[in-house]
Structure formats: structure tokens, C-alpha cells
């Protein structure tokens, strides 16, 4: 299994970076997990749009799904169209982004598979277990298993025992860490810090921890140090073009 980071910024993209977007590959199948602001240009540095086999969206906030629109435009508004793209999302999560163009314009470019959080999905070679995790809008964390390897991605989530359960024994936990130590009062329960991510990675026994969704301007070394206060394993911060192999 291989993870390619397209972007890991929270809220808005920093210069040269992008918001949440990841390509997870196994057996030549390429699953795009989230496709937030500015991920489309990063994707095209690695793949053509025809090489994306499916898309999984954790939730409907635009820093996680806005660039689904240009992805579908690039696949649909041309003479030689690839097959419709399977898109997996919670019910109504994509209503806003799919309504950006005139009705019906992109309908031939995708097949929407809406699922209930808690469902298990088969997406190409991946067995995907989903779990509803706490956020302001419904957010589906996902555990992807293939070839004896496991990757867990939280989307955006406040601290929760469900994160630990979803990441139990995972080779890699990709965890939202919008803040470093303290989460502001108005966001408590809905977002996490690097400290929380480290604590949950340790409780889950995850092999590695990748911090993502840091607010622009956050010092990466400080975030890594906060996570290491709670977790003894390898800690990194998701940045554009990073590749993580799970051999």
C-alpha cells in the first residue's frame, strides 16, 4: 500500500500546498481520499485524471471536497471520456459541490455511492470500515485494509474512543491535528490537536502517525513534538508530494 499526500492544510491552503487530499494505492488501484482546495493541481503532478479509480470523501466541508468539481469537469468535458467515477460519501455531503454547475452537466462523469457511517465497503482491493466521528457536520473516518496493511484516516474529528477503535493496530494513522496543544473552547469536541493525535495513536497501538489538517502557519516541529509527548512511534506532518509506503 502507498499513500501520496496531495495536501494536508486545514481550513485553507498555504502557498505551494493544498488542503486535505490523499491517493491510496494498492495493486494498481488508485483511491482518492478527500479532494479539498487546490488538490487538483497537485494530483496532476502525479496522475492523469483518468488514472483515478474511485473517490472517498470524509465530509462535506470544502477544504475536503471542493476540488471534486474540477476533477469531474476534467473527466467529463471532453470528447474521449473515461468511465463514470465511483464517488463514496455520506448522504447529502456533496450536495453543494455537485450543484456548482448547471443541472446535469457532470452527471455522466460519476456514480455517487452514498453510505451510512458504520458501513463496510469494498472499494477496489480495499476493505473500508467507516465510523461516524465527531465534527460539526457528519464526518466518516475510514480504515482501509489491503494486502495485509491498514491505514486509518480520521477526516476531521474531535477526540473520541471511536478514533482509537478505528485505528487499532493500524500501520499508519493519518490524524487531524488542527491545533498543537489546546483546542479553542468553541471547537472542543469537534477538532483535535497534535497532542490528542499522539495520545490516540498510542492508545490504538498504531505503527506510525501522520499529522494532517494543521492550520496554516503552524510550526511543524512544534506539532511533531506535541504528538511525541504522548506517542513513542514515528511522527510526521502531511505535506504536498510526501509519499509513505506501507510495505
C-alpha atoms as an extended CHARMM CRD file, in Angstrom:
* protein
*
       247  EXT
         1         1  UNK       CA              0.0000000000        0.0000000000        0.0000000000  PROA      1               0.0000000000
         2         2  UNK       CA              1.2410000000        3.5020000000       -0.8200000000  PROA      2               0.0000000000
         3         3  UNK       CA             -0.0240000000        6.8810000000        0.3730000000  PROA      3               0.0000000000
         4         4  UNK       CA              0.7170000000       10.0240000000       -1.6520000000  PROA      4               0.0000000000
         5         5  UNK       CA             -0.1690000000       13.2900000000        0.0680000000  PROA      5               0.0000000000
         6         6  UNK       CA             -1.6650000000       15.9090000000       -2.2400000000  PROA      6               0.0000000000
         7         7  UNK       CA             -2.2230000000       18.3160000000        0.6140000000  PROA      7               0.0000000000
         8         8  UNK       CA             -2.5820000000       18.4610000000        4.3610000000  PROA      8               0.0000000000
         9         9  UNK       CA             -3.5260000000       22.0530000000        5.1890000000  PROA      9               0.0000000000
        10        10  UNK       CA             -6.5270000000       22.7270000000        7.3450000000  PROA      10              0.0000000000
        11        11  UNK       CA             -9.0800000000       25.4470000000        6.5590000000  PROA      11              0.0000000000
        12        12  UNK       CA             -7.2800000000       26.9800000000        3.5430000000  PROA      12              0.0000000000
        13        13  UNK       CA             -4.1490000000       26.1010000000        1.5450000000  PROA      13              0.0000000000
        14        14  UNK       CA             -0.7710000000       27.6830000000        2.1870000000  PROA      14              0.0000000000
        15        15  UNK       CA              1.3580000000       28.8060000000       -0.7700000000  PROA      15              0.0000000000
        16        16  UNK       CA              2.5710000000       25.7520000000       -2.6930000000  PROA      16              0.0000000000
        17        17  UNK       CA              0.3830000000       23.4270000000       -0.6300000000  PROA      17              0.0000000000
        18        18  UNK       CA             -3.2050000000       22.1690000000       -0.6890000000  PROA      18              0.0000000000
        19        19  UNK       CA             -5.9440000000       21.1680000000        1.6980000000  PROA      19              0.0000000000
        20        20  UNK       CA             -6.8050000000       17.5660000000        2.5210000000  PROA      20              0.0000000000
        21        21  UNK       CA             -6.2280000000       15.0930000000       -0.2990000000  PROA      21              0.0000000000
        22        22  UNK       CA             -4.5190000000       11.7120000000       -0.4580000000  PROA      22              0.0000000000
        23        23  UNK       CA             -4.0310000000        8.9970000000       -3.0560000000  PROA      23              0.0000000000
        24        24  UNK       CA             -4.0020000000        5.4930000000       -1.5900000000  PROA      24              0.0000000000
        25        25  UNK       CA             -2.7280000000        2.8210000000       -3.9980000000  PROA      25              0.0000000000
        26        26  UNK       CA             -2.6920000000       -0.9600000000       -3.9530000000  PROA      26              0.0000000000
        27        27  UNK       CA             -2.4660000000       -3.4110000000       -6.8590000000  PROA      27              0.0000000000
        28        28  UNK       CA             -2.5810000000       -0.5360000000       -9.3830000000  PROA      28              0.0000000000
        29        29  UNK       CA             -5.8870000000        0.7220000000       -7.9720000000  PROA      29              0.0000000000
        30        30  UNK       CA             -5.8480000000        4.4090000000       -7.0220000000  PROA      30              0.0000000000
        31        31  UNK       CA             -8.3130000000        5.6370000000       -4.4340000000  PROA      31              0.0000000000
        32        32  UNK       CA             -8.5070000000        9.3910000000       -3.9120000000  PROA      32              0.0000000000
        33        33  UNK       CA             -9.3920000000       10.1420000000       -0.2900000000  PROA      33              0.0000000000
        34        34  UNK       CA            -10.7260000000       13.6820000000        0.0910000000  PROA      34              0.0000000000
        35        35  UNK       CA            -10.1540000000       16.3220000000       -2.5460000000  PROA      35              0.0000000000
        36        36  UNK       CA            -10.0300000000       19.7190000000       -0.8360000000  PROA      36              0.0000000000
        37        37  UNK       CA             -8.9910000000       23.1510000000       -2.0740000000  PROA      37              0.0000000000
        38        38  UNK       CA             -6.0070000000       23.1250000000       -4.5030000000  PROA      38              0.0000000000
        39        39  UNK       CA             -5.6320000000       19.3320000000       -4.5740000000  PROA      39              0.0000000000
        40        40  UNK       CA             -6.4460000000       19.0770000000       -8.2830000000  PROA      40              0.0000000000
        41        41  UNK       CA             -3.1650000000       20.7040000000       -9.4860000000  PROA      41              0.0000000000
        42        42  UNK       CA             -1.2250000000       18.5410000000       -7.0070000000  PROA      42              0.0000000000
        43        43  UNK       CA             -2.9980000000       15.4300000000       -8.2860000000  PROA      43              0.0000000000
        44        44  UNK       CA             -1.9790000000       16.2460000000      -11.8640000000  PROA      44              0.0000000000
        45        45  UNK       CA              1.6750000000       16.2690000000      -10.7840000000  PROA      45              0.0000000000
        46        46  UNK       CA              1.3070000000       12.5410000000      -10.0570000000  PROA      46              0.0000000000
        47        47  UNK       CA             -1.5650000000       11.1270000000      -12.1320000000  PROA      47              0.0000000000
        48        48  UNK       CA             -3.8270000000       11.9090000000      -15.0310000000  PROA      48              0.0000000000
        49        49  UNK       CA             -7.4780000000       12.2850000000      -14.1120000000  PROA      49              0.0000000000
        50        50  UNK       CA             -8.1860000000        9.0280000000      -15.9750000000  PROA      50              0.0000000000
        51        51  UNK       CA             -5.9590000000        7.1450000000      -13.5200000000  PROA      51              0.0000000000
        52        52  UNK       CA             -8.1820000000        7.8660000000      -10.5270000000  PROA      52              0.0000000000
        53        53  UNK       CA            -10.2770000000        4.7400000000       -9.9520000000  PROA      53              0.0000000000
        54        54  UNK       CA            -12.5570000000        5.9250000000       -7.1180000000  PROA      54              0.0000000000
        55        55  UNK       CA            -13.0390000000        8.7710000000       -4.6350000000  PROA      55              0.0000000000
        56        56  UNK       CA            -13.8880000000        8.6230000000       -0.9190000000  PROA      56              0.0000000000
        57        57  UNK       CA            -14.9880000000       11.8670000000        0.7640000000  PROA      57              0.0000000000
        58        58  UNK       CA            -14.9570000000       12.0600000000        4.5580000000  PROA      58              0.0000000000
        59        59  UNK       CA            -17.3650000000       15.0030000000        4.8490000000  PROA      59              0.0000000000
        60        60  UNK       CA            -18.8380000000       17.9650000000        3.0450000000  PROA      60              0.0000000000
        61        61  UNK       CA            -16.6480000000       20.8620000000        4.1880000000  PROA      61              0.0000000000
        62        62  UNK       CA            -14.9990000000       22.4560000000        1.1370000000  PROA      62              0.0000000000
        63        63  UNK       CA            -11.4300000000       22.0050000000        2.3840000000  PROA      63              0.0000000000
        64        64  UNK       CA            -12.1600000000       18.2880000000        1.9360000000  PROA      64              0.0000000000
        65        65  UNK       CA            -14.2830000000       18.1690000000       -1.2200000000  PROA      65              0.0000000000
        66        66  UNK       CA            -14.1760000000       21.4250000000       -3.2430000000  PROA      66              0.0000000000
        67        67  UNK       CA            -11.8370000000       20.1070000000       -5.9450000000  PROA      67              0.0000000000
        68        68  UNK       CA            -14.1860000000       17.2700000000       -6.7950000000  PROA      68              0.0000000000
        69        69  UNK       CA            -15.7130000000       19.8360000000       -9.1510000000  PROA      69              0.0000000000
        70        70  UNK       CA            -12.6240000000       20.3990000000      -11.3500000000  PROA      70              0.0000000000
        71        71  UNK       CA            -11.8320000000       16.6740000000      -11.2130000000  PROA      71              0.0000000000
        72        72  UNK       CA            -15.2500000000       15.8360000000      -12.6380000000  PROA      72              0.0000000000
        73        73  UNK       CA            -15.0220000000       18.6620000000      -15.1780000000  PROA      73              0.0000000000
        74        74  UNK       CA            -11.6730000000       17.3440000000      -16.4090000000  PROA      74              0.0000000000
        75        75  UNK       CA            -13.1100000000       13.8520000000      -16.8540000000  PROA      75              0.0000000000
        76        76  UNK       CA            -16.4400000000       14.8960000000      -18.3590000000  PROA      76              0.0000000000
        77        77  UNK       CA            -15.9840000000       17.9840000000      -20.5510000000  PROA      77              0.0000000000
        78        78  UNK       CA            -14.0150000000       16.2950000000      -23.3500000000  PROA      78              0.0000000000
        79        79  UNK       CA            -14.6020000000       14.0320000000      -26.3230000000  PROA      79              0.0000000000
        80        80  UNK       CA            -12.9910000000       10.8210000000      -25.0100000000  PROA      80              0.0000000000
        81        81  UNK       CA            -14.4990000000       10.3390000000      -21.5720000000  PROA      81              0.0000000000
        82        82  UNK       CA            -13.3270000000        7.7190000000      -19.0830000000  PROA      82              0.0000000000
        83        83  UNK       CA            -15.9690000000        5.5620000000      -17.3640000000  PROA      83              0.0000000000
        84        84  UNK       CA            -18.0630000000        7.2560000000      -14.6650000000  PROA      84              0.0000000000
        85        85  UNK       CA            -16.0540000000        7.7350000000      -11.4780000000  PROA      85              0.0000000000
        86        86  UNK       CA            -17.3230000000        5.9370000000       -8.3520000000  PROA      86              0.0000000000
        87        87  UNK       CA            -17.6540000000        8.5140000000       -5.5660000000  PROA      87              0.0000000000
        88        88  UNK       CA            -18.3420000000        7.4140000000       -1.9740000000  PROA      88              0.0000000000
        89        89  UNK       CA            -19.7540000000        9.9010000000        0.5250000000  PROA      89              0.0000000000
        90        90  UNK       CA            -22.2200000000       10.2720000000        3.3630000000  PROA      90              0.0000000000
        91        91  UNK       CA            -25.7940000000       11.2010000000        2.3860000000  PROA      91              0.0000000000
        92        92  UNK       CA            -26.0870000000       14.7930000000        1.1350000000  PROA      92              0.0000000000
        93        93  UNK       CA            -22.4400000000       15.5600000000        1.9500000000  PROA      93              0.0000000000
        94        94  UNK       CA            -21.7360000000       16.5170000000       -1.6590000000  PROA      94              0.0000000000
        95        95  UNK       CA            -24.9450000000       18.3680000000       -2.4730000000  PROA      95              0.0000000000
        96        96  UNK       CA            -23.2420000000       21.7760000000       -2.5230000000  PROA      96              0.0000000000
        97        97  UNK       CA            -20.2010000000       20.8650000000       -4.5920000000  PROA      97              0.0000000000
        98        98  UNK       CA            -22.2480000000       18.8460000000       -7.0850000000  PROA      98              0.0000000000
        99        99  UNK       CA            -24.5780000000       21.8400000000       -7.5210000000  PROA      99              0.0000000000
       100       100  UNK       CA            -21.8180000000       24.2140000000       -8.6400000000  PROA      100             0.0000000000
       101       101  UNK       CA            -22.5370000000       23.5860000000      -12.3300000000  PROA      101             0.0000000000
       102       102  UNK       CA            -25.7950000000       23.6380000000      -14.2580000000  PROA      102             0.0000000000
       103       103  UNK       CA            -28.0520000000       20.6620000000      -13.5560000000  PROA      103             0.0000000000
       104       104  UNK       CA            -26.9920000000       17.5210000000      -15.3780000000  PROA      104             0.0000000000
       105       105  UNK       CA            -23.7440000000       18.9300000000      -16.7460000000  PROA      105             0.0000000000
       106       106  UNK       CA            -21.4900000000       16.4470000000      -14.9370000000  PROA      106             0.0000000000
       107       107  UNK       CA            -23.9700000000       13.6360000000      -14.3080000000  PROA      107             0.0000000000
       108       108  UNK       CA            -22.3300000000       11.2670000000      -16.7830000000  PROA      108             0.0000000000
       109       109  UNK       CA            -18.9710000000       11.6720000000      -15.0680000000  PROA      109             0.0000000000
       110       110  UNK       CA            -19.6470000000        9.9500000000      -11.7750000000  PROA      110             0.0000000000
       111       111  UNK       CA            -21.7130000000        7.4180000000       -9.8860000000  PROA      111             0.0000000000
       112       112  UNK       CA            -22.5000000000        8.5380000000       -6.3460000000  PROA      112             0.0000000000
       113       113  UNK       CA            -22.4920000000        5.7990000000       -3.7020000000  PROA      113             0.0000000000
       114       114  UNK       CA            -23.9500000000        7.2510000000       -0.5190000000  PROA      114             0.0000000000
       115       115  UNK       CA            -23.2810000000        5.1550000000        2.5780000000  PROA      115             0.0000000000
       116       116  UNK       CA            -24.1810000000        5.2340000000        6.2360000000  PROA      116             0.0000000000
       117       117  UNK       CA            -21.2900000000        5.7470000000        8.6450000000  PROA      117             0.0000000000
       118       118  UNK       CA            -20.5820000000        2.4080000000       10.2760000000  PROA      118             0.0000000000
       119       119  UNK       CA            -20.8690000000        0.5990000000        6.9490000000  PROA      119             0.0000000000
       120       120  UNK       CA            -18.1850000000       -1.6360000000        5.4780000000  PROA      120             0.0000000000
       121       121  UNK       CA            -17.4230000000       -1.0050000000        1.8080000000  PROA      121             0.0000000000
       122       122  UNK       CA            -15.4690000000       -2.8300000000       -0.8650000000  PROA      122             0.0000000000
       123       123  UNK       CA            -13.6520000000       -0.2420000000       -2.9800000000  PROA      123             0.0000000000
       124       124  UNK       CA            -11.4240000000       -1.9880000000       -5.4970000000  PROA      124             0.0000000000
       125       125  UNK       CA             -8.8990000000       -4.0140000000       -3.4500000000  PROA      125             0.0000000000
       126       126  UNK       CA             -9.6660000000       -2.0680000000       -0.2830000000  PROA      126             0.0000000000
       127       127  UNK       CA            -11.9010000000       -3.2000000000        2.5210000000  PROA      127             0.0000000000
       128       128  UNK       CA            -13.1310000000        0.0550000000        4.0110000000  PROA      128             0.0000000000
       129       129  UNK       CA            -14.5970000000        0.2160000000        7.5070000000  PROA      129             0.0000000000
       130       130  UNK       CA            -16.2460000000        3.5430000000        8.2890000000  PROA      130             0.0000000000
       131       131  UNK       CA            -17.1560000000        5.1960000000       11.5560000000  PROA      131             0.0000000000
       132       132  UNK       CA            -19.0270000000        8.3930000000       12.3700000000  PROA      132             0.0000000000
       133       133  UNK       CA            -16.5690000000       10.6760000000       14.1480000000  PROA      133             0.0000000000
       134       134  UNK       CA            -17.4630000000       13.9180000000       15.9630000000  PROA      134             0.0000000000
       135       135  UNK       CA            -17.3970000000       17.0920000000       13.8680000000  PROA      135             0.0000000000
       136       136  UNK       CA            -19.7420000000       19.9870000000       13.1220000000  PROA      136             0.0000000000
       137       137  UNK       CA            -21.1450000000       18.0640000000       10.1460000000  PROA      137             0.0000000000
       138       138  UNK       CA            -21.3560000000       14.2780000000        9.7110000000  PROA      138             0.0000000000
       139       139  UNK       CA            -17.8120000000       13.0060000000        9.1770000000  PROA      139             0.0000000000
       140       140  UNK       CA            -16.8010000000        9.4580000000        8.2710000000  PROA      140             0.0000000000
       141       141  UNK       CA            -13.4250000000        8.2290000000        9.4290000000  PROA      141             0.0000000000
       142       142  UNK       CA            -12.1880000000        5.2640000000        7.4170000000  PROA      142             0.0000000000
       143       143  UNK       CA             -9.9850000000        2.2260000000        7.9710000000  PROA      143             0.0000000000
       144       144  UNK       CA             -8.5640000000        0.9100000000        4.6870000000  PROA      144             0.0000000000
       145       145  UNK       CA             -7.1720000000       -2.6320000000        4.6160000000  PROA      145             0.0000000000
       146       146  UNK       CA             -5.4490000000       -4.3190000000        1.6730000000  PROA      146             0.0000000000
       147       147  UNK       CA             -2.5340000000       -6.6870000000        1.2280000000  PROA      147             0.0000000000
       148       148  UNK       CA             -2.1320000000       -7.1920000000        4.9520000000  PROA      148             0.0000000000
       149       149  UNK       CA             -1.6660000000       -3.4670000000        5.6120000000  PROA      149             0.0000000000
       150       150  UNK       CA             -4.0020000000       -0.9870000000        7.3010000000  PROA      150             0.0000000000
       151       151  UNK       CA             -4.2920000000        2.7940000000        7.0030000000  PROA      151             0.0000000000
       152       152  UNK       CA             -6.7430000000        4.8000000000        9.1180000000  PROA      152             0.0000000000
       153       153  UNK       CA             -7.8170000000        8.3380000000        8.2630000000  PROA      153             0.0000000000
       154       154  UNK       CA             -9.9030000000       10.4440000000       10.6100000000  PROA      154             0.0000000000
       155       155  UNK       CA            -11.1480000000       13.1850000000        8.3170000000  PROA      155             0.0000000000
       156       156  UNK       CA            -11.8940000000       15.9840000000       10.8090000000  PROA      156             0.0000000000
       157       157  UNK       CA            -12.7210000000       14.7610000000       14.2870000000  PROA      157             0.0000000000
       158       158  UNK       CA            -12.7080000000       15.7110000000       17.8870000000  PROA      158             0.0000000000
       159       159  UNK       CA            -11.0250000000       13.2900000000       20.3060000000  PROA      159             0.0000000000
       160       160  UNK       CA            -13.0170000000       10.0700000000       20.5080000000  PROA      160             0.0000000000
       161       161  UNK       CA            -12.6630000000        6.4600000000       21.5420000000  PROA      161             0.0000000000
       162       162  UNK       CA            -14.0600000000        5.6750000000       18.0890000000  PROA      162             0.0000000000
       163       163  UNK       CA            -10.8400000000        7.0490000000       16.5710000000  PROA      163             0.0000000000
       164       164  UNK       CA             -8.8640000000        4.6240000000       18.7270000000  PROA      164             0.0000000000
       165       165  UNK       CA            -11.1040000000        1.7120000000       17.7220000000  PROA      165             0.0000000000
       166       166  UNK       CA            -10.8430000000        2.5910000000       14.0300000000  PROA      166             0.0000000000
       167       167  UNK       CA             -7.0400000000        2.8470000000       14.2380000000  PROA      167             0.0000000000
       168       168  UNK       CA             -6.4470000000       -0.2190000000       16.4140000000  PROA      168             0.0000000000
       169       169  UNK       CA             -3.2120000000       -1.8620000000       15.2230000000  PROA      169             0.0000000000
       170       170  UNK       CA             -3.1230000000        0.2220000000       12.0260000000  PROA      170             0.0000000000
       171       171  UNK       CA              0.2080000000        0.5380000000       10.2370000000  PROA      171             0.0000000000
       172       172  UNK       CA             -0.4520000000        4.2500000000        9.7180000000  PROA      172             0.0000000000
       173       173  UNK       CA             -2.8430000000        6.6830000000       11.3740000000  PROA      173             0.0000000000
       174       174  UNK       CA             -3.4850000000        9.8750000000        9.4010000000  PROA      174             0.0000000000
       175       175  UNK       CA             -4.9750000000       12.0880000000       12.0850000000  PROA      175             0.0000000000
       176       176  UNK       CA             -6.4470000000       15.5670000000       12.0930000000  PROA      176             0.0000000000
       177       177  UNK       CA             -4.3560000000       17.9040000000       14.2500000000  PROA      177             0.0000000000
       178       178  UNK       CA             -5.7030000000       21.3820000000       13.5710000000  PROA      178             0.0000000000
       179       179  UNK       CA             -4.1020000000       22.7450000000       16.7240000000  PROA      179             0.0000000000
       180       180  UNK       CA             -0.8690000000       21.9420000000       18.5750000000  PROA      180             0.0000000000
       181       181  UNK       CA             -1.8220000000       21.6260000000       22.2490000000  PROA      181             0.0000000000
       182       182  UNK       CA             -5.1070000000       23.2600000000       23.1980000000  PROA      182             0.0000000000
       183       183  UNK       CA             -8.2430000000       23.3190000000       21.0820000000  PROA      183             0.0000000000
       184       184  UNK       CA            -10.1880000000       26.6000000000       21.4480000000  PROA      184             0.0000000000
       185       185  UNK       CA            -13.3380000000       26.3860000000       23.5290000000  PROA      185             0.0000000000
       186       186  UNK       CA            -15.6670000000       26.8370000000       20.5510000000  PROA      186             0.0000000000
       187       187  UNK       CA            -14.0310000000       23.9060000000       18.7260000000  PROA      187             0.0000000000
       188       188  UNK       CA            -13.6190000000       21.4400000000       21.5870000000  PROA      188             0.0000000000
       189       189  UNK       CA            -15.2100000000       18.1390000000       20.7610000000  PROA      189             0.0000000000
       190       190  UNK       CA            -15.1840000000       18.8840000000       17.0320000000  PROA      190             0.0000000000
       191       191  UNK       CA            -11.4730000000       19.1770000000       16.2060000000  PROA      191             0.0000000000
       192       192  UNK       CA             -8.2410000000       17.7790000000       17.6330000000  PROA      192             0.0000000000
       193       193  UNK       CA             -4.6850000000       18.8200000000       18.4450000000  PROA      193             0.0000000000
       194       194  UNK       CA             -1.3510000000       17.1630000000       17.7550000000  PROA      194             0.0000000000
       195       195  UNK       CA             -1.3220000000       16.2230000000       21.4300000000  PROA      195             0.0000000000
       196       196  UNK       CA             -4.6730000000       14.4510000000       21.0440000000  PROA      196             0.0000000000
       197       197  UNK       CA             -3.4700000000       12.7020000000       17.8840000000  PROA      197             0.0000000000
       198       198  UNK       CA             -0.3990000000       11.3710000000       19.6730000000  PROA      198             0.0000000000
       199       199  UNK       CA             -2.4840000000       10.1820000000       22.6120000000  PROA      199             0.0000000000
       200       200  UNK       CA             -4.9140000000        8.3480000000       20.3270000000  PROA      200             0.0000000000
       201       201  UNK       CA             -2.1420000000        6.8100000000       18.1960000000  PROA      201             0.0000000000
       202       202  UNK       CA             -0.5710000000        5.4300000000       21.3800000000  PROA      202             0.0000000000
       203       203  UNK       CA             -3.8790000000        4.0600000000       22.6640000000  PROA      203             0.0000000000
       204       204  UNK       CA             -4.5460000000        2.3980000000       19.3100000000  PROA      204             0.0000000000
       205       205  UNK       CA             -1.0600000000        0.8930000000       19.0040000000  PROA      205             0.0000000000
       206       206  UNK       CA             -0.6620000000        2.4570000000       15.5530000000  PROA      206             0.0000000000
       207       207  UNK       CA              2.6560000000        1.8180000000       13.8390000000  PROA      207             0.0000000000
       208       208  UNK       CA              3.1480000000        5.3630000000       12.5400000000  PROA      208             0.0000000000
       209       209  UNK       CA              1.3970000000        8.7210000000       12.9090000000  PROA      209             0.0000000000
       210       210  UNK       CA              0.9280000000       11.3120000000       10.1830000000  PROA      210             0.0000000000
       211       211  UNK       CA             -0.4510000000       14.6320000000       11.4220000000  PROA      211             0.0000000000
       212       212  UNK       CA             -2.6780000000       16.4650000000        8.9830000000  PROA      212             0.0000000000
       213       213  UNK       CA             -5.0560000000       19.4400000000        8.7290000000  PROA      213             0.0000000000
       214       214  UNK       CA             -2.6780000000       21.7730000000       10.5860000000  PROA      214             0.0000000000
       215       215  UNK       CA             -3.7700000000       25.3950000000       10.3710000000  PROA      215             0.0000000000
       216       216  UNK       CA             -1.5930000000       27.4530000000        8.0150000000  PROA      216             0.0000000000
       217       217  UNK       CA              1.3410000000       28.9720000000        9.8600000000  PROA      217             0.0000000000
       218       218  UNK       CA              1.6130000000       26.1570000000       12.4110000000  PROA      218             0.0000000000
       219       219  UNK       CA              5.2210000000       25.1920000000       13.1350000000  PROA      219             0.0000000000
       220       220  UNK       CA              5.6010000000       21.5620000000       12.0940000000  PROA      220             0.0000000000
       221       221  UNK       CA              8.3920000000       20.7970000000       14.5330000000  PROA      221             0.0000000000
       222       222  UNK       CA              6.2700000000       22.0430000000       17.4410000000  PROA      222             0.0000000000
       223       223  UNK       CA              3.3280000000       19.9050000000       16.3030000000  PROA      223             0.0000000000
       224       224  UNK       CA              5.5270000000       16.8120000000       15.9950000000  PROA      224             0.0000000000
       225       225  UNK       CA              6.9770000000       17.4350000000       19.4600000000  PROA      225             0.0000000000
       226       226  UNK       CA              3.4960000000       17.7280000000       20.9650000000  PROA      226             0.0000000000
       227       227  UNK       CA              2.4700000000       14.4020000000       19.4470000000  PROA      227             0.0000000000
       228       228  UNK       CA              5.6780000000       12.7570000000       20.6680000000  PROA      228             0.0000000000
       229       229  UNK       CA              4.8440000000       13.8060000000       24.2170000000  PROA      229             0.0000000000
       230       230  UNK       CA              2.1380000000       11.1210000000       24.0480000000  PROA      230             0.0000000000
       231       231  UNK       CA              3.3730000000        8.6930000000       21.3780000000  PROA      231             0.0000000000
       232       232  UNK       CA              6.7210000000        6.9320000000       21.0070000000  PROA      232             0.0000000000
       233       233  UNK       CA              6.3980000000        5.9440000000       17.3400000000  PROA      233             0.0000000000
       234       234  UNK       CA              7.3700000000        7.7720000000       14.1630000000  PROA      234             0.0000000000
       235       235  UNK       CA              5.5760000000       11.1070000000       13.7110000000  PROA      235             0.0000000000
       236       236  UNK       CA              5.4720000000       13.2160000000       10.5470000000  PROA      236             0.0000000000
       237       237  UNK       CA              3.3790000000       16.0820000000        9.1710000000  PROA      237             0.0000000000
       238       238  UNK       CA              1.4940000000       15.6680000000        5.8980000000  PROA      238             0.0000000000
       239       239  UNK       CA              2.7960000000       17.9760000000        3.1730000000  PROA      239             0.0000000000
       240       240  UNK       CA              2.2220000000       18.0270000000       -0.5700000000  PROA      240             0.0000000000
       241       241  UNK       CA              4.0330000000       15.3060000000       -2.5510000000  PROA      241             0.0000000000
       242       242  UNK       CA              5.0090000000       13.2590000000        0.5120000000  PROA      242             0.0000000000
       243       243  UNK       CA              4.9500000000        9.5160000000       -0.2050000000  PROA      243             0.0000000000
       244       244  UNK       CA              4.5560000000        6.9160000000        2.5340000000  PROA      244             0.0000000000
       245       245  UNK       CA              4.9950000000        3.2470000000        1.6450000000  PROA      245             0.0000000000
       246       246  UNK       CA              3.4800000000        0.5340000000        3.8080000000  PROA      246             0.0000000000
       247       247  UNK       CA              5.4530000000       -2.4640000000        2.5160000000  PROA      247             0.0000000000
